[in-house]
Amino acid sequence: MNIEANQSKDIRKHSKLGNLLKKLLNTLFFAVVLLVFQISQAQKSSALGGIDKDRPNIVLIMTDQHQATAISIAGNTDLETPNLDKLANNGVRFNNAYVTFPLCSPSRSSIFTGKMPHILGVNSNVSGDNRMSAEHKELGLGHIMRQAGYDCAYGGKWHAHEAAISEGNGFDKIADFGDIPLAEKCINYMASKKDGYKPFFLVASFDNPHNICEWARNEPLPYGNIAPVALNKTPKLPVNFKKSETFPEALQIEQEIDKKVYPTQNYTEEDWRQYRYTYYRLVEKVDREIGKIIDAIDAFGLGDNTLIIFTSDHGDGNASHGWNQKTALIQESVKVPFIMSYKGKEGFKQGVDPMLISNGLDLFPTICDYAGIPIPEGLRGESIKPRLEGKKKSKERDFVVAETTFEGKQAYGTLGRTLIGKKYKYVLYSWGKNREQFFDLEKDPFEMKNLVSSKNYSEKLDEYRQKLLDWCKDTNDTKFLRKVLLPSNSTITSSELFDRPY
């Protein structure tokens, strides 16, 4: 037994060394490729008299806690977002875009590295569990865009992990954390660059509609309060307001125990309607700020050579399933707006596209592709540039994955994973009754009927169980691998899911 144990330890040791060597070689390879690219770009710029005409400016606009349906162009009549609507009308709106983690730090860390949060080791907003390694940071978007010849600027909320952007992330900070006067500072930046010879990469990261968190706690709002209105002027409750009989026990307990994060337990239905009214007003407030930036791009004559991207780091429960905030793997928290517009690009796609998007995985390679930067090996995301320009078919994935962890002083540390296809959605939490969920999103987009016990869906359920099992193995998600449920026809036993007992 000792010999077998030692052999097993040696195998694991050599495996870890092999993985480390592979990582180092990949990093070195990308550095060499990027260096060759930089030399090529420098030669090209020299030949053009110092002006880089081939690569677009890229403006990434982000909001925080903005659910996918909270834009009027998506058919929501409870609010008006004329500026985001205009952006969508001039480009493409992806209506199946998801985050990798419905929480600020993990989601934002993912967006700026193109990697899943558990790979980065960023599993919550909690100090000590929200920091990525220097190695991952050095391969972040700011660094590689700057190395490739872009001027890189960041304004507003960073939260990956510090609140405001700090040194060492590849960006020049042009505005602190805060929605006022973020738009004006972004406009000043663009004014200073509009006649320059280098393309720029600007990130404008707004905080709202995140202020709904303060409103729920009955606290003052940082950018101005929203006055309550008569009940008949508030939105109706969503059709999935009531929790189903199979609502996960773990979520129920996390909600009950953390009263500051979820201060809605004694809300009346009238309170919830005021919540929804306020949430939509906060979205309208940030839409006005975004409009200033979009208008300035056109006013400066930058519209034809500027790619504009809009998305959010996660959504908000907004009363669905009696939930406020995020973290839970419900559609309202994990599904976000995703719009791209490039008015000057001939043949650039317009309209609505149902392609599955992971903004945490796909933004990184897409921005690299538009900047002409070699996409690093080993990323799981896909550039959607070919699809946007109709030159060739983009590789369409079968599913996207989002993960979650409930952390903090009051939390029980519940883990969760969801695997979402175009038709079906599989959700699994780490413990508790009803921890497994399976939905037919075509028939049940509001996740009101859990199909785990339905014989009609047993084969499809097993298929998704296997997909999650394979995903955890492929991405080295060992922490959650111990929590997966095996397909009913599995040829392995649960003992094979553990690298150690606990």
VOZAMI-161630 format. One record per residue (C-alpha): residue number from 1; residue in three letters; x, y, z. Coordinates in Angstrom, 1 decimal. Layout:
BEGIN
NUM | Ala | X | Y | Z
...
This chain:
BEGIN
1 | Met | 0.0 | 0.0 | 0.0
2 | Asn | 2.9 | 2.4 | 0.8
3 | Ile | 4.4 | 1.7 | -2.6
4 | Glu | 1.1 | 2.4 | -4.3
5 | Ala | 0.6 | 5.6 | -2.3
6 | Asn | 4.1 | 6.8 | -3.2
7 | Gln | 3.6 | 6.0 | -6.8
8 | Ser | 0.3 | 8.0 | -6.8
9 | Lys | 2.1 | 11.0 | -5.2
10 | Asp | 4.8 | 10.8 | -7.8
11 | Ile | 2.3 | 10.8 | -10.6
12 | Arg | 0.4 | 13.8 | -9.2
13 | Lys | 3.8 | 15.6 | -8.6
14 | His | 4.9 | 15.0 | -12.2
15 | Ser | 1.5 | 16.0 | -13.5
16 | Lys | 1.6 | 19.3 | -11.7
17 | Leu | 5.2 | 19.9 | -13.0
18 | Gly | 4.0 | 19.1 | -16.5
19 | Asn | 1.1 | 21.5 | -16.3
20 | Leu | 3.3 | 24.3 | -14.9
21 | Leu | 5.8 | 23.7 | -17.8
22 | Lys | 3.0 | 23.8 | -20.3
23 | Lys | 1.8 | 27.1 | -18.9
24 | Leu | 5.2 | 28.6 | -19.0
25 | Leu | 5.7 | 27.5 | -22.6
26 | Asn | 2.3 | 28.9 | -23.7
27 | Thr | 3.2 | 32.2 | -22.0
28 | Leu | 6.6 | 32.4 | -23.7
29 | Phe | 5.1 | 31.4 | -27.1
30 | Phe | 2.5 | 34.2 | -26.8
31 | Ala | 5.1 | 36.7 | -25.8
32 | Val | 7.2 | 35.9 | -28.9
33 | Val | 4.2 | 36.0 | -31.2
34 | Leu | 3.2 | 39.4 | -29.7
35 | Leu | 6.7 | 40.8 | -30.1
36 | Val | 6.7 | 39.8 | -33.8
37 | Phe | 3.3 | 41.4 | -34.2
38 | Gln | 4.5 | 44.7 | -32.5
39 | Ile | 7.5 | 44.9 | -34.9
40 | Ser | 5.1 | 44.3 | -37.8
41 | Gln | 2.7 | 47.1 | -36.6
42 | Ala | 5.6 | 49.5 | -36.1
43 | Gln | 6.8 | 48.9 | -39.6
44 | Lys | 3.3 | 49.4 | -41.0
45 | Ser | 2.8 | 52.6 | -39.0
46 | Ser | 6.1 | 53.9 | -40.3
47 | Ala | 5.1 | 53.2 | -43.9
48 | Leu | 1.8 | 55.1 | -43.3
49 | Gly | 3.5 | 58.2 | -41.9
50 | Gly | 2.9 | 57.3 | -38.3
51 | Ile | -0.9 | 56.7 | -38.7
52 | Asp | -2.4 | 53.3 | -38.0
53 | Lys | -5.4 | 53.2 | -40.3
54 | Asp | -6.1 | 49.5 | -40.3
55 | Arg | -7.2 | 49.0 | -36.7
56 | Pro | -10.4 | 50.5 | -35.1
57 | Asn | -10.7 | 52.3 | -31.9
58 | Ile | -12.5 | 50.1 | -29.4
59 | Val | -14.9 | 51.5 | -26.8
60 | Leu | -16.2 | 49.0 | -24.2
61 | Ile | -19.1 | 50.4 | -22.1
62 | Met | -20.2 | 48.4 | -19.1
63 | Thr | -22.9 | 48.7 | -16.5
64 | Asp | -23.2 | 46.8 | -13.3
65 | Gln | -26.1 | 44.5 | -12.3
66 | His | -28.0 | 45.1 | -15.5
67 | Gln | -30.3 | 42.2 | -16.5
68 | Ala | -30.8 | 41.3 | -20.1
69 | Thr | -34.4 | 42.3 | -20.3
70 | Ala | -33.8 | 45.8 | -18.8
71 | Ile | -33.6 | 47.6 | -22.2
72 | Ser | -36.6 | 48.8 | -24.1
73 | Ile | -35.5 | 47.4 | -27.4
74 | Ala | -35.9 | 43.9 | -25.9
75 | Gly | -39.6 | 44.7 | -25.5
76 | Asn | -39.7 | 46.0 | -22.0
77 | Thr | -42.3 | 48.7 | -21.7
78 | Asp | -41.5 | 49.5 | -18.1
79 | Leu | -38.5 | 51.6 | -19.1
80 | Glu | -37.0 | 53.7 | -21.9
81 | Thr | -33.4 | 53.3 | -23.0
82 | Pro | -33.2 | 55.3 | -26.2
83 | Asn | -29.4 | 55.4 | -26.3
84 | Leu | -28.8 | 51.7 | -25.9
85 | Asp | -31.7 | 51.1 | -28.4
86 | Lys | -29.9 | 53.4 | -30.9
87 | Leu | -26.7 | 51.5 | -30.4
88 | Ala | -28.5 | 48.2 | -31.0
89 | Asn | -30.2 | 49.6 | -34.1
90 | Asn | -26.8 | 50.5 | -35.5
91 | Gly | -25.4 | 47.0 | -34.8
92 | Val | -26.2 | 43.6 | -33.4
93 | Arg | -27.9 | 42.6 | -30.2
94 | Phe | -27.1 | 39.2 | -28.9
95 | Asn | -30.1 | 38.0 | -26.9
96 | Asn | -28.5 | 34.9 | -25.5
97 | Ala | -25.5 | 36.4 | -23.7
98 | Tyr | -24.4 | 35.1 | -20.3
99 | Val | -21.8 | 35.9 | -17.7
100 | Thr | -19.3 | 33.4 | -16.2
101 | Phe | -20.2 | 34.3 | -12.6
102 | Pro | -23.1 | 36.5 | -11.4
103 | Leu | -21.0 | 38.7 | -9.1
104 | Cys | -18.7 | 41.7 | -9.7
105 | Ser | -15.1 | 40.6 | -9.1
106 | Pro | -15.3 | 37.1 | -10.6
107 | Ser | -17.2 | 38.2 | -13.6
108 | Arg | -15.0 | 41.3 | -14.3
109 | Ser | -11.8 | 39.3 | -13.8
110 | Ser | -13.1 | 36.8 | -16.3
111 | Ile | -14.0 | 39.5 | -18.9
112 | Phe | -10.5 | 41.1 | -18.8
113 | Thr | -8.6 | 37.7 | -19.0
114 | Gly | -10.9 | 35.5 | -21.0
115 | Lys | -10.7 | 32.8 | -18.3
116 | Met | -13.2 | 31.1 | -16.0
117 | Pro | -13.2 | 32.5 | -12.5
118 | His | -12.2 | 29.2 | -10.8
119 | Ile | -9.2 | 29.0 | -13.1
120 | Leu | -8.2 | 32.6 | -12.0
121 | Gly | -8.9 | 31.7 | -8.4
122 | Val | -11.3 | 34.6 | -8.1
123 | Asn | -14.4 | 33.0 | -6.4
124 | Ser | -16.1 | 35.9 | -4.7
125 | Asn | -15.9 | 39.6 | -3.7
126 | Val | -14.4 | 38.7 | -0.4
127 | Ser | -10.9 | 39.9 | 0.4
128 | Gly | -8.4 | 37.1 | -0.1
129 | Asp | -10.7 | 35.3 | -2.5
130 | Asn | -11.0 | 38.0 | -5.1
131 | Arg | -7.4 | 38.4 | -6.4
132 | Met | -5.9 | 36.8 | -9.5
133 | Ser | -2.2 | 36.0 | -9.8
134 | Ala | 0.4 | 38.3 | -11.3
135 | Glu | 0.7 | 35.8 | -14.2
136 | His | -3.0 | 36.1 | -15.1
137 | Lys | -2.9 | 39.8 | -14.6
138 | Glu | 0.1 | 40.3 | -17.0
139 | Leu | -1.9 | 38.6 | -19.8
140 | Gly | -5.0 | 40.8 | -19.2
141 | Leu | -6.5 | 42.9 | -22.0
142 | Gly | -5.0 | 46.2 | -20.9
143 | His | -1.5 | 44.8 | -21.1
144 | Ile | -1.8 | 43.0 | -24.4
145 | Met | -3.6 | 45.9 | -26.1
146 | Arg | -1.0 | 48.4 | -24.9
147 | Gln | 1.8 | 46.1 | -26.1
148 | Ala | 0.2 | 45.9 | -29.5
149 | Gly | 0.2 | 49.6 | -29.9
150 | Tyr | -3.1 | 50.8 | -28.5
151 | Asp | -3.5 | 53.7 | -26.1
152 | Cys | -5.5 | 52.1 | -23.2
153 | Ala | -7.7 | 54.1 | -20.8
154 | Tyr | -10.1 | 53.0 | -18.1
155 | Gly | -12.7 | 55.0 | -16.3
156 | Gly | -15.1 | 54.0 | -13.5
157 | Lys | -15.7 | 50.8 | -11.7
158 | Trp | -12.9 | 48.2 | -12.0
159 | His | -13.6 | 45.7 | -9.1
160 | Ala | -11.1 | 43.2 | -10.4
161 | His | -10.3 | 43.4 | -7.6
162 | Glu | -9.9 | 47.0 | -6.4
163 | Ala | -12.9 | 49.3 | -6.7
164 | Ala | -11.1 | 51.7 | -9.1
165 | Ile | -8.4 | 50.7 | -11.7
166 | Ser | -4.9 | 50.6 | -10.2
167 | Glu | -1.4 | 50.5 | -11.6
168 | Gly | -0.3 | 47.1 | -13.0
169 | Asn | -3.4 | 46.4 | -15.2
170 | Gly | -2.2 | 48.1 | -18.4
171 | Phe | -4.6 | 51.0 | -18.4
172 | Asp | -4.3 | 54.7 | -17.8
173 | Lys | -6.9 | 55.7 | -15.2
174 | Ile | -8.9 | 58.6 | -16.5
175 | Ala | -11.7 | 58.6 | -14.0
176 | Asp | -12.3 | 57.2 | -10.5
177 | Phe | -15.0 | 54.8 | -9.4
178 | Gly | -18.3 | 56.7 | -9.8
179 | Asp | -20.8 | 57.5 | -12.5
180 | Ile | -20.4 | 61.3 | -12.1
181 | Pro | -18.6 | 62.7 | -14.1
182 | Leu | -17.4 | 59.5 | -15.9
183 | Ala | -19.0 | 60.2 | -19.2
184 | Glu | -17.5 | 63.7 | -19.4
185 | Lys | -14.0 | 62.4 | -18.6
186 | Cys | -14.3 | 59.7 | -21.2
187 | Ile | -15.4 | 62.4 | -23.7
188 | Asn | -12.3 | 64.5 | -22.8
189 | Tyr | -10.1 | 61.5 | -23.3
190 | Met | -11.5 | 60.8 | -26.8
191 | Ala | -11.2 | 64.5 | -27.7
192 | Ser | -7.4 | 64.3 | -26.8
193 | Lys | -7.0 | 61.2 | -29.0
194 | Lys | -9.3 | 61.9 | -32.0
195 | Asp | -6.4 | 63.3 | -34.1
196 | Gly | -3.8 | 60.9 | -32.8
197 | Tyr | -1.9 | 58.3 | -34.9
198 | Lys | -2.6 | 55.4 | -32.5
199 | Pro | -5.9 | 53.7 | -32.0
200 | Phe | -7.3 | 53.7 | -28.5
201 | Phe | -9.0 | 51.2 | -26.3
202 | Leu | -11.3 | 52.9 | -23.8
203 | Val | -13.4 | 51.2 | -21.1
204 | Ala | -16.2 | 53.2 | -19.6
205 | Ser | -17.5 | 51.2 | -16.6
206 | Phe | -20.6 | 52.5 | -14.9
207 | Asp | -21.9 | 51.6 | -11.5
208 | Asn | -25.6 | 51.8 | -12.0
209 | Pro | -28.1 | 50.1 | -11.9
210 | His | -26.1 | 48.6 | -9.0
211 | Asn | -27.5 | 51.3 | -6.7
212 | Ile | -30.6 | 49.1 | -6.3
213 | Cys | -28.5 | 47.4 | -3.6
214 | Glu | -28.5 | 50.6 | -1.5
215 | Trp | -32.1 | 51.2 | -2.2
216 | Ala | -33.1 | 47.8 | -1.0
217 | Arg | -31.3 | 48.5 | 2.3
218 | Asn | -33.1 | 51.9 | 2.6
219 | Glu | -29.8 | 53.8 | 2.2
220 | Pro | -29.2 | 57.0 | 0.3
221 | Leu | -28.2 | 56.5 | -3.4
222 | Pro | -24.7 | 57.7 | -4.4
223 | Tyr | -25.9 | 59.5 | -7.6
224 | Gly | -29.2 | 60.8 | -6.4
225 | Asn | -32.3 | 59.3 | -4.8
226 | Ile | -35.3 | 58.0 | -6.7
227 | Ala | -38.6 | 59.2 | -5.4
228 | Pro | -41.4 | 56.6 | -4.8
229 | Val | -44.6 | 56.8 | -6.9
230 | Ala | -48.2 | 55.7 | -6.6
231 | Leu | -48.6 | 52.0 | -6.8
232 | Asn | -50.5 | 52.2 | -10.1
233 | Lys | -47.4 | 53.7 | -11.7
234 | Thr | -45.1 | 50.9 | -10.7
235 | Pro | -44.4 | 47.8 | -12.8
236 | Lys | -46.4 | 44.6 | -12.2
237 | Leu | -44.6 | 41.7 | -10.5
238 | Pro | -42.9 | 39.2 | -12.8
239 | Val | -44.8 | 36.0 | -13.7
240 | Asn | -42.2 | 34.0 | -11.7
241 | Phe | -42.4 | 36.2 | -8.6
242 | Lys | -43.5 | 33.3 | -6.4
243 | Lys | -40.9 | 30.7 | -5.5
244 | Ser | -41.7 | 27.2 | -6.9
245 | Glu | -42.1 | 24.2 | -4.7
246 | Thr | -38.7 | 22.9 | -5.9
247 | Phe | -36.8 | 26.2 | -5.2
248 | Pro | -33.3 | 25.1 | -4.0
249 | Glu | -33.1 | 24.8 | -0.3
250 | Ala | -29.5 | 26.1 | -0.3
251 | Leu | -30.6 | 29.4 | -1.9
252 | Gln | -33.5 | 29.8 | 0.5
253 | Ile | -31.2 | 29.5 | 3.5
254 | Glu | -28.5 | 31.8 | 2.0
255 | Gln | -31.2 | 34.4 | 1.4
256 | Glu | -32.6 | 34.0 | 5.0
257 | Ile | -29.2 | 34.1 | 6.7
258 | Asp | -27.7 | 37.2 | 5.0
259 | Lys | -30.1 | 39.9 | 5.8
260 | Lys | -28.0 | 42.8 | 4.7
261 | Val | -27.5 | 41.4 | 1.2
262 | Tyr | -31.1 | 40.2 | 1.0
263 | Pro | -33.1 | 42.7 | 3.1
264 | Thr | -36.3 | 41.9 | 1.3
265 | Gln | -37.6 | 39.1 | 3.4
266 | Asn | -40.4 | 41.3 | 4.9
267 | Tyr | -41.2 | 43.0 | 1.7
268 | Thr | -44.9 | 43.2 | 0.7
269 | Glu | -45.8 | 42.9 | -3.0
270 | Glu | -46.1 | 46.7 | -3.0
271 | Asp | -42.5 | 47.0 | -1.8
272 | Trp | -41.3 | 44.7 | -4.6
273 | Arg | -43.2 | 46.8 | -7.2
274 | Gln | -41.4 | 50.0 | -5.9
275 | Tyr | -38.2 | 48.0 | -6.1
276 | Arg | -38.8 | 47.2 | -9.8
277 | Tyr | -39.8 | 50.8 | -10.5
278 | Thr | -36.6 | 52.1 | -8.9
279 | Tyr | -34.4 | 49.5 | -10.7
280 | Tyr | -35.7 | 50.7 | -14.1
281 | Arg | -35.2 | 54.3 | -13.2
282 | Leu | -31.6 | 53.5 | -12.4
283 | Val | -31.2 | 51.9 | -15.8
284 | Glu | -32.6 | 55.0 | -17.5
285 | Lys | -30.2 | 57.1 | -15.5
286 | Val | -27.2 | 55.2 | -16.7
287 | Asp | -28.6 | 55.1 | -20.3
288 | Arg | -28.5 | 58.9 | -20.3
289 | Glu | -24.8 | 58.9 | -19.3
290 | Ile | -24.0 | 56.3 | -22.0
291 | Gly | -25.7 | 58.4 | -24.5
292 | Lys | -23.3 | 61.2 | -23.9
293 | Ile | -20.4 | 58.9 | -24.9
294 | Ile | -22.1 | 57.5 | -28.0
295 | Asp | -23.0 | 61.0 | -29.2
296 | Ala | -19.4 | 62.3 | -28.6
297 | Ile | -18.0 | 59.4 | -30.8
298 | Asp | -20.1 | 60.7 | -33.7
299 | Ala | -19.5 | 64.4 | -32.9
300 | Phe | -15.7 | 63.8 | -33.0
301 | Gly | -15.9 | 62.0 | -36.4
302 | Leu | -14.8 | 58.7 | -34.8
303 | Gly | -18.0 | 56.7 | -35.6
304 | Asp | -16.8 | 55.1 | -38.8
305 | Asn | -13.6 | 53.7 | -37.2
306 | Thr | -14.8 | 52.8 | -33.7
307 | Leu | -16.1 | 49.5 | -32.5
308 | Ile | -18.5 | 50.0 | -29.6
309 | Ile | -19.3 | 47.1 | -27.3
310 | Phe | -21.9 | 47.2 | -24.5
311 | Thr | -22.5 | 44.6 | -21.8
312 | Ser | -22.8 | 44.1 | -18.0
313 | Asp | -21.0 | 42.0 | -15.4
314 | His | -24.3 | 40.4 | -14.2
315 | Gly | -28.0 | 40.9 | -13.7
316 | Asp | -30.4 | 41.3 | -10.8
317 | Gly | -33.2 | 39.1 | -9.5
318 | Asn | -35.6 | 42.1 | -9.8
319 | Ala | -38.3 | 40.2 | -7.8
320 | Ser | -38.2 | 37.0 | -9.9
321 | His | -38.3 | 34.0 | -7.5
322 | Gly | -38.6 | 36.6 | -4.7
323 | Trp | -34.9 | 37.4 | -5.3
324 | Asn | -33.0 | 40.7 | -5.2
325 | Gln | -29.3 | 41.0 | -6.0
326 | Lys | -27.3 | 38.4 | -7.9
327 | Thr | -25.1 | 35.3 | -7.1
328 | Ala | -28.0 | 32.9 | -7.7
329 | Leu | -27.9 | 31.1 | -11.1
330 | Ile | -31.3 | 32.2 | -12.1
331 | Gln | -31.8 | 33.7 | -15.7
332 | Glu | -32.3 | 37.2 | -14.3
333 | Ser | -28.9 | 37.2 | -12.7
334 | Val | -26.8 | 35.3 | -15.3
335 | Lys | -28.2 | 36.7 | -18.5
336 | Val | -27.1 | 40.2 | -19.6
337 | Pro | -27.3 | 42.7 | -22.5
338 | Phe | -24.6 | 42.4 | -25.2
339 | Ile | -24.5 | 44.8 | -28.1
340 | Met | -21.8 | 45.5 | -30.7
341 | Ser | -21.8 | 48.3 | -33.2
342 | Tyr | -19.2 | 49.3 | -35.9
343 | Lys | -21.0 | 51.8 | -38.2
344 | Gly | -18.0 | 52.2 | -40.6
345 | Lys | -17.4 | 48.6 | -41.2
346 | Glu | -18.9 | 47.4 | -44.5
347 | Gly | -21.0 | 44.3 | -44.0
348 | Phe | -21.1 | 44.5 | -40.2
349 | Lys | -24.1 | 42.5 | -38.9
350 | Gln | -27.3 | 44.2 | -37.8
351 | Gly | -30.3 | 43.0 | -36.0
352 | Val | -30.8 | 40.4 | -33.3
353 | Asp | -28.5 | 37.3 | -33.1
354 | Pro | -29.5 | 34.2 | -31.0
355 | Met | -25.9 | 32.9 | -30.8
356 | Leu | -24.9 | 31.8 | -27.3
357 | Ile | -22.4 | 34.3 | -25.9
358 | Ser | -20.2 | 34.1 | -22.8
359 | Asn | -19.1 | 37.7 | -22.3
360 | Gly | -16.4 | 36.5 | -19.8
361 | Leu | -14.9 | 34.2 | -22.4
362 | Asp | -15.8 | 35.7 | -25.8
363 | Leu | -15.0 | 39.4 | -25.3
364 | Phe | -11.3 | 38.8 | -24.9
365 | Pro | -10.6 | 37.0 | -28.2
366 | Thr | -13.1 | 39.2 | -30.1
367 | Ile | -11.3 | 42.4 | -29.0
368 | Cys | -7.9 | 40.8 | -29.8
369 | Asp | -9.2 | 39.8 | -33.2
370 | Tyr | -10.4 | 43.3 | -34.0
371 | Ala | -7.1 | 44.7 | -32.8
372 | Gly | -5.2 | 42.3 | -35.0
373 | Ile | -3.6 | 40.6 | -32.0
374 | Pro | -2.9 | 36.9 | -32.1
375 | Ile | -5.4 | 35.2 | -29.8
376 | Pro | -3.6 | 33.4 | -26.9
377 | Glu | -3.7 | 29.6 | -27.0
378 | Gly | -5.7 | 27.8 | -24.4
379 | Leu | -8.6 | 30.2 | -24.2
380 | Arg | -12.1 | 28.7 | -24.2
381 | Gly | -13.8 | 31.7 | -25.8
382 | Glu | -14.3 | 32.4 | -29.4
383 | Ser | -13.9 | 35.5 | -31.5
384 | Ile | -17.3 | 36.5 | -32.9
385 | Lys | -15.7 | 38.8 | -35.5
386 | Pro | -16.3 | 36.4 | -38.4
387 | Arg | -19.9 | 36.1 | -37.5
388 | Leu | -20.3 | 39.9 | -37.2
389 | Glu | -18.8 | 40.5 | -40.6
390 | Gly | -20.2 | 37.5 | -42.4
391 | Lys | -16.9 | 36.4 | -43.8
392 | Lys | -17.0 | 32.9 | -42.4
393 | Lys | -19.0 | 30.9 | -40.0
394 | Ser | -18.1 | 31.4 | -36.4
395 | Lys | -17.8 | 28.3 | -34.3
396 | Glu | -21.0 | 28.0 | -32.3
397 | Arg | -20.8 | 26.4 | -28.9
398 | Asp | -23.5 | 24.0 | -27.6
399 | Phe | -23.6 | 25.6 | -24.2
400 | Val | -22.2 | 28.2 | -21.9
401 | Val | -21.3 | 27.7 | -18.2
402 | Ala | -21.7 | 30.0 | -15.2
403 | Glu | -20.5 | 29.3 | -11.7
404 | Thr | -21.2 | 30.8 | -8.3
405 | Thr | -20.1 | 30.9 | -4.7
406 | Phe | -21.9 | 32.4 | -1.7
407 | Glu | -19.2 | 33.9 | 0.4
408 | Gly | -19.0 | 36.3 | 3.3
409 | Lys | -19.4 | 36.4 | 7.1
410 | Gln | -23.0 | 35.3 | 7.0
411 | Ala | -22.9 | 32.9 | 4.0
412 | Tyr | -22.8 | 29.1 | 4.1
413 | Gly | -20.4 | 28.9 | 1.1
414 | Thr | -22.9 | 27.3 | -1.3
415 | Leu | -21.3 | 26.5 | -4.7
416 | Gly | -23.2 | 26.3 | -7.9
417 | Arg | -22.7 | 25.6 | -11.6
418 | Thr | -25.1 | 26.0 | -14.5
419 | Leu | -24.8 | 24.7 | -18.0
420 | Ile | -27.0 | 26.6 | -20.5
421 | Gly | -27.8 | 25.6 | -24.0
422 | Lys | -30.2 | 27.3 | -26.5
423 | Lys | -33.1 | 25.1 | -25.4
424 | Tyr | -32.2 | 23.5 | -22.0
425 | Lys | -30.6 | 24.7 | -18.8
426 | Tyr | -29.1 | 22.5 | -16.1
427 | Val | -28.3 | 23.9 | -12.6
428 | Leu | -26.6 | 22.2 | -9.7
429 | Tyr | -25.9 | 23.6 | -6.3
430 | Ser | -23.4 | 21.9 | -3.9
431 | Trp | -25.9 | 20.8 | -1.2
432 | Gly | -29.5 | 20.8 | 0.0
433 | Lys | -32.9 | 19.6 | -1.1
434 | Asn | -33.8 | 20.4 | -4.7
435 | Arg | -30.1 | 21.2 | -5.5
436 | Glu | -30.5 | 19.9 | -9.0
437 | Gln | -32.7 | 21.7 | -11.6
438 | Phe | -33.4 | 21.2 | -15.3
439 | Phe | -35.5 | 23.5 | -17.4
440 | Asp | -36.8 | 23.6 | -21.0
441 | Leu | -36.1 | 27.3 | -21.7
442 | Glu | -38.2 | 27.3 | -24.9
443 | Lys | -41.3 | 26.2 | -23.0
444 | Asp | -40.4 | 27.6 | -19.7
445 | Pro | -38.2 | 30.7 | -20.0
446 | Phe | -39.1 | 31.9 | -16.5
447 | Glu | -37.8 | 28.6 | -14.8
448 | Met | -41.0 | 27.7 | -13.1
449 | Lys | -41.1 | 24.0 | -13.7
450 | Asn | -38.2 | 21.8 | -12.6
451 | Leu | -38.0 | 18.8 | -14.9
452 | Val | -35.6 | 16.7 | -12.9
453 | Ser | -38.3 | 14.2 | -11.9
454 | Ser | -39.9 | 14.0 | -15.4
455 | Lys | -39.4 | 10.7 | -17.2
456 | Asn | -39.9 | 12.5 | -20.5
457 | Tyr | -36.6 | 14.4 | -19.9
458 | Ser | -34.5 | 11.7 | -18.2
459 | Glu | -32.3 | 11.1 | -21.2
460 | Lys | -31.7 | 14.8 | -21.8
461 | Leu | -31.0 | 15.3 | -18.1
462 | Asp | -28.4 | 12.5 | -18.1
463 | Glu | -26.8 | 14.2 | -21.2
464 | Tyr | -26.5 | 17.5 | -19.3
465 | Arg | -25.2 | 15.7 | -16.2
466 | Gln | -22.4 | 14.2 | -18.4
467 | Lys | -21.7 | 17.6 | -20.0
468 | Leu | -21.1 | 19.2 | -16.6
469 | Leu | -19.0 | 16.3 | -15.4
470 | Asp | -16.8 | 16.6 | -18.6
471 | Trp | -16.6 | 20.4 | -18.2
472 | Cys | -15.4 | 20.1 | -14.6
473 | Lys | -12.7 | 17.6 | -15.6
474 | Asp | -11.6 | 19.6 | -18.7
475 | Thr | -11.3 | 22.9 | -16.8
476 | Asn | -9.8 | 21.3 | -13.7
477 | Asp | -12.8 | 22.4 | -11.6
478 | Thr | -11.9 | 19.9 | -8.9
479 | Lys | -13.7 | 21.8 | -6.1
480 | Phe | -17.1 | 21.3 | -7.8
481 | Leu | -16.3 | 18.0 | -9.4
482 | Arg | -16.9 | 16.4 | -6.0
483 | Lys | -20.4 | 17.8 | -6.0
484 | Val | -21.6 | 16.7 | -9.4
485 | Leu | -24.4 | 14.1 | -9.9
486 | Leu | -23.5 | 11.3 | -12.2
487 | Pro | -25.8 | 10.3 | -15.1
488 | Ser | -28.1 | 7.3 | -14.3
489 | Asn | -26.2 | 5.2 | -16.7
490 | Ser | -22.7 | 6.2 | -15.5
491 | Thr | -19.9 | 3.6 | -15.7
492 | Ile | -18.0 | 5.3 | -12.9
493 | Thr | -18.7 | 5.6 | -9.2
494 | Ser | -18.8 | 8.8 | -7.1
495 | Ser | -15.4 | 7.8 | -5.5
496 | Glu | -13.7 | 8.7 | -8.8
497 | Leu | -14.8 | 12.4 | -8.4
498 | Phe | -12.6 | 13.0 | -5.4
499 | Asp | -8.9 | 14.0 | -5.5
500 | Arg | -9.2 | 13.8 | -1.7
501 | Pro | -12.1 | 12.9 | 0.6
502 | Tyr | -12.9 | 16.4 | 1.8
